[in-house]
């Protein structure tokens, strides 16, 4: 089984993604990371301005810390001998896995690369681009998305934030087939409920949920390989969210900080996540 993996690098998912790559280094042939600040997406300055204007400083700060800070501070901390999680590109280079960083995943070049690697299954976790039919159809067995929420609730963007606000803090990860361009809507292969404990901020919850990706990934890949990946169609009920507005963020800030400086500093200095309790994977 030849695998490809899509991800957008960030502080919340970095350790989980590196663990998945390490665990499946013999079967992952290609890793694709997305450029969230490409000109196509408006660039960093324009995005920051838009978020400041429509969502405020705290949300803009949260995105900066989550999406940008680790890559900026990694070289500096390394000079002082601090153990910092490597980039996906660095880990792929160490393991001899092909890695590409893309502005647009749906180009003919990416399609050709998937086919040249003879990819059987394309896997996705935390990816900001919608796959078009040419990419969905390139792998021989299809595409599986690992969505950090208990689908069908909290489809779309910022699922962990909206699980906290509107799904009674029922967190989880759902693995589902991607059959078309509908967002987070494909048949569910497996789900894992996750109990978050002692979280100090939203970014901490992000990390706790993502820390369970490797186990679910292992389970789902095993099912696909053995032909036991029986999927169930999602119900029409559920919820979908896009970017939060000021009303959402005001409600969140009443009970939870988006980032906690002490937590961030501890993460940057230690680079290790605490183990968390999880519930069994629902098959």
C-alpha positions as CSV (number, residue, x, y, z in Angstrom):
1,X,0.0,0.0,0.0
2,X,1.6,3.3,-1.2
3,X,0.4,6.3,0.8
4,X,0.5,10.0,0.3
5,X,-0.2,12.5,3.1
6,X,-1.5,16.0,3.0
7,X,-1.1,18.5,5.8
8,X,-0.8,22.2,6.6
9,X,2.0,22.5,9.1
10,X,1.1,24.1,12.5
11,X,1.9,23.9,16.1
12,X,-1.2,21.9,17.1
13,X,-0.6,19.0,14.6
14,X,3.1,18.9,14.2
15,X,4.0,16.1,16.6
16,X,1.1,13.9,15.4
17,X,2.0,14.3,11.8
18,X,5.7,13.5,12.5
19,X,4.6,10.4,14.4
20,X,2.4,9.3,11.5
21,X,5.3,9.8,9.1
22,X,7.7,7.9,11.4
23,X,5.2,5.0,11.9
24,X,4.5,4.6,8.2
25,X,7.9,5.6,6.7
26,X,8.0,2.4,4.7
27,X,4.6,3.0,3.0
28,X,4.4,6.8,2.7
29,X,5.9,7.7,-0.6
30,X,4.9,11.4,-0.8
31,X,4.0,14.1,1.7
32,X,2.3,17.3,0.5
33,X,2.2,20.4,2.7
34,X,0.1,23.5,1.9
35,X,1.2,27.1,1.7
36,X,-1.6,28.9,3.6
37,X,-0.1,32.4,2.9
38,X,0.3,32.1,-0.9
39,X,-0.6,35.0,-3.1
40,X,-3.6,32.9,-4.2
41,X,-4.9,33.1,-0.6
42,X,-4.1,36.8,-0.3
43,X,-0.7,36.6,1.3
44,X,0.2,36.9,5.0
45,X,-0.3,40.7,5.3
46,X,-3.7,40.7,3.7
47,X,-4.9,37.8,5.7
48,X,-3.7,39.3,8.9
49,X,-5.4,42.6,8.1
50,X,-8.6,40.9,7.2
51,X,-8.6,38.9,10.4
52,X,-7.8,41.9,12.6
53,X,-10.6,43.9,10.9
54,X,-13.3,41.2,11.1
55,X,-12.3,39.0,14.0
56,X,-10.0,41.0,16.2
57,X,-6.5,40.8,17.7
58,X,-7.0,37.6,19.8
59,X,-8.0,35.5,16.8
60,X,-5.2,37.0,14.7
61,X,-2.7,36.2,17.5
62,X,-4.0,32.7,17.8
63,X,-3.5,32.0,14.1
64,X,-0.1,33.5,14.1
65,X,1.1,31.4,17.1
66,X,-0.5,28.3,15.7
67,X,0.5,28.6,12.1
68,X,3.7,30.7,12.0
69,X,5.5,30.9,15.2
70,X,7.1,27.4,15.3
71,X,8.7,27.8,11.8
72,X,10.0,31.3,12.8
73,X,11.5,30.4,16.2
74,X,12.8,26.9,15.3
75,X,16.2,28.1,13.9
76,X,16.8,30.4,16.8
77,X,16.0,27.8,19.5
78,X,18.1,25.2,17.7
79,X,21.1,27.5,18.0
80,X,20.7,27.3,21.8
81,X,20.4,23.6,21.8
82,X,16.6,23.5,22.5
83,X,14.9,20.3,21.3
84,X,12.3,21.6,18.8
85,X,10.1,19.5,16.6
86,X,11.6,19.4,13.1
87,X,9.7,20.6,10.0
88,X,7.9,18.0,7.9
89,X,10.3,18.8,5.1
90,X,13.3,18.0,7.4
91,X,11.8,14.7,8.6
92,X,10.9,13.6,5.1
93,X,14.5,14.4,4.0
94,X,15.9,12.3,6.8
95,X,13.6,9.4,5.9
96,X,14.1,9.6,2.1
97,X,10.4,10.5,1.5
98,X,9.5,12.9,-1.3
99,X,8.0,16.1,0.0
100,X,6.4,19.0,-1.9
101,X,5.1,22.4,-0.6
102,X,2.2,23.6,-2.8
103,X,0.1,26.7,-3.3
104,X,-2.4,24.6,-5.3
105,X,-2.7,20.9,-4.8
106,X,-5.0,20.5,-7.9
107,X,-2.4,21.2,-10.6
108,X,-1.6,18.7,-13.3
109,X,1.9,18.5,-11.8
110,X,0.6,17.2,-8.5
111,X,-1.7,14.8,-10.3
112,X,1.2,13.5,-12.3
113,X,3.3,13.1,-9.2
114,X,0.7,11.0,-7.5
115,X,0.5,8.8,-10.5
116,X,4.2,8.5,-10.9
117,X,4.5,7.3,-7.2
118,X,1.6,4.9,-7.9
119,X,-0.2,6.1,-4.8
120,X,-2.9,3.8,-3.6
121,X,-4.4,6.0,-0.9
122,X,-4.2,9.7,-0.4
123,X,-4.6,10.7,3.3
124,X,-5.4,14.1,4.7
125,X,-5.3,15.8,8.1
126,X,-5.6,19.5,8.6
127,X,-5.4,20.6,5.0
128,X,-6.8,23.9,3.8
129,X,-7.5,23.0,0.1
130,X,-10.5,21.3,-1.4
131,X,-9.5,18.5,-3.7
132,X,-10.8,18.5,-7.2
133,X,-11.8,15.4,-9.2
134,X,-8.5,15.0,-10.9
135,X,-6.7,14.6,-7.6
136,X,-9.5,12.5,-5.9
137,X,-9.4,10.0,-8.8
138,X,-5.5,9.8,-9.0
139,X,-5.0,7.3,-6.1
140,X,-6.1,3.7,-7.0
141,X,-8.0,3.2,-3.7
142,X,-9.2,6.7,-3.1
143,X,-8.8,9.5,-0.6
144,X,-9.4,9.4,3.2
145,X,-9.8,12.6,5.2
146,X,-9.2,12.6,9.0
147,X,-11.4,15.4,10.3
148,X,-10.9,16.6,13.9
149,X,-14.6,16.4,15.0
150,X,-17.3,13.9,15.5
151,X,-19.0,14.1,12.1
152,X,-21.6,14.9,11.0
153,X,-21.2,17.7,13.5
154,X,-18.8,20.5,13.0
155,X,-18.0,20.0,9.3
156,X,-15.8,22.7,7.8
157,X,-13.3,25.1,9.3
158,X,-12.1,25.3,13.0
159,X,-13.9,22.1,14.0
160,X,-12.3,22.0,17.4
161,X,-13.3,25.5,18.3
162,X,-16.9,24.9,17.2
163,X,-17.0,21.5,18.9
164,X,-16.2,23.4,22.1
165,X,-18.8,26.0,21.5
166,X,-21.7,24.1,19.9
167,X,-21.2,20.3,20.3
168,X,-21.1,20.2,24.1
169,X,-17.3,19.8,24.0
170,X,-17.6,16.4,22.5
171,X,-14.3,16.1,20.7
172,X,-13.0,13.5,18.3
173,X,-11.5,12.6,15.0
174,X,-13.5,11.1,12.1
175,X,-12.0,9.2,9.1
176,X,-14.1,9.4,6.0
177,X,-13.9,8.8,2.3
178,X,-13.6,11.8,0.1
179,X,-15.7,11.1,-3.0
180,X,-16.3,14.6,-4.4
181,X,-15.8,18.3,-3.5
182,X,-18.5,18.3,-0.7
183,X,-16.7,19.3,2.5
184,X,-16.3,16.6,5.2
185,X,-19.3,14.8,3.9
186,X,-18.1,11.4,2.8
187,X,-19.0,8.0,4.3
188,X,-17.4,7.4,7.7
189,X,-14.9,4.6,8.1
190,X,-14.1,5.1,11.8
191,X,-14.4,7.6,14.6
192,X,-12.6,8.1,17.8
193,X,-14.1,10.1,20.7
194,X,-11.5,12.0,22.7
195,X,-11.7,13.2,26.2
196,X,-9.8,16.5,26.7
197,X,-8.5,17.1,30.2
198,X,-7.1,20.2,31.9
199,X,-6.8,22.3,28.8
200,X,-5.5,25.8,29.4
201,X,-6.4,27.2,26.0
202,X,-7.9,26.4,22.6
203,X,-4.4,25.6,21.2
204,X,-4.0,23.1,23.9
205,X,-7.3,21.4,23.0
206,X,-6.1,21.4,19.3
207,X,-3.0,19.5,20.4
208,X,-4.7,17.1,22.7
209,X,-7.2,16.1,19.9
210,X,-4.4,15.8,17.3
211,X,-2.3,13.6,19.5
212,X,-4.8,10.8,18.8
213,X,-4.4,10.9,15.1
214,X,-1.6,8.2,14.9
215,X,-3.8,5.5,16.5
216,X,-6.8,6.2,14.3
217,X,-4.5,6.5,11.2
218,X,-3.1,3.0,12.0
219,X,-6.6,1.6,12.5
220,X,-8.0,3.0,9.3
221,X,-5.0,2.1,7.1
222,X,-5.2,-1.5,8.4
223,X,-8.9,-1.6,7.5
224,X,-8.2,-0.4,4.0
225,X,-5.3,-2.8,3.4
226,X,-7.4,-5.8,4.7
227,X,-10.5,-4.8,2.7
228,X,-12.5,-4.3,6.0
229,X,-13.1,-0.6,5.6
230,X,-16.8,-0.7,5.8
231,X,-18.1,2.9,5.7
232,X,-21.4,4.4,6.7
233,X,-23.0,7.3,5.0
234,X,-23.4,10.4,7.0
235,X,-26.8,11.6,8.1
236,X,-28.3,14.8,6.6
237,X,-28.3,16.3,10.1
238,X,-25.2,17.9,11.6
239,X,-23.6,21.2,11.3
240,X,-21.2,23.2,9.2
241,X,-19.1,26.2,10.1
242,X,-16.7,28.5,8.3
243,X,-14.6,31.3,9.8
244,X,-15.8,32.4,13.2
245,X,-17.3,35.9,13.5
246,X,-17.0,38.2,16.5
247,X,-20.1,36.7,18.1
248,X,-18.5,33.3,18.1
249,X,-15.2,34.6,19.4
250,X,-16.9,36.7,22.2
251,X,-18.7,33.6,23.4
252,X,-15.4,31.6,23.3
253,X,-13.5,34.2,25.2
254,X,-16.0,34.1,28.1
255,X,-14.8,30.6,29.1
256,X,-11.5,29.8,27.2
257,X,-8.4,31.6,26.1
258,X,-7.3,30.9,22.5
259,X,-3.7,30.8,23.5
260,X,-1.9,30.6,26.8
261,X,1.7,32.0,26.8
262,X,2.9,29.7,29.5
263,X,1.7,26.7,27.5
264,X,3.3,28.0,24.3
265,X,6.6,28.5,26.0
266,X,6.5,25.1,27.6
267,X,5.8,23.5,24.2
268,X,8.6,25.4,22.5
269,X,11.1,24.4,25.2
270,X,10.1,20.8,25.6
271,X,8.5,19.8,22.3
272,X,6.7,16.9,23.8
273,X,3.0,16.4,24.3
274,X,1.5,14.8,27.4
275,X,-0.4,11.6,26.8
276,X,-4.2,12.0,26.9
277,X,-7.0,9.6,27.7
278,X,-9.2,8.6,24.7
279,X,-12.2,6.5,24.2
280,X,-12.2,3.4,21.9
281,X,-12.3,3.8,18.2
282,X,-15.8,3.3,16.8
283,X,-15.6,0.8,14.0
